[in-house]
Amino acid sequence: MSTYNGWKNYATWRVNLEVFDGMSADYFTGGRCPMPSELKDDIRAYVEDLIEQTTEPGLGRDYAMAFLQDVNWWEIADHLIEANEDAAT
């Protein structure tokens, strides 16, 4: 499988760019240092909630939710944690 702009795939790149760009892990953790395995579930739930709150039920929402199946949540969680570590140094 090929990568997209340095990310695992297009879906991961796009969700990171449009939802998490400029955010840090602190937003989800309250300042504690999370493990990616913990953070990935929180960020996935955040995006799913965002879609549900900003779209009407139907085909568009269904496609948006299906798009999320291709997102590598571990990779985004790692990226957010690394951004926190870089900001702290």
C-alpha positions, 0 to 999 in steps of 0.5 A: 500500500502506498502512502499519501503525503507522508501518512499511511493513506489518504483518509488518515492524512485528510482527517488529521489535516481537517480535524486535528491540525493545530490540536494537541493531545492535551485537548483530549487528556487534560495534560497527562501523557497518554499512550497511543492506544488510549488516545486513538479511541478518544480521537476516533470518538471525537471525529464520529461525534463531530460528524453526527453533530454536523450532518443530517442522518442519511447518505452523506453521513453514512459515507462520512462514517464509512470513510473513517474506517480507513483512518489509521487512528494509531498514526494520528494519536502518535502524531498528536503525542509527538507534537506535545513532546516537541512543544514541551522541549 
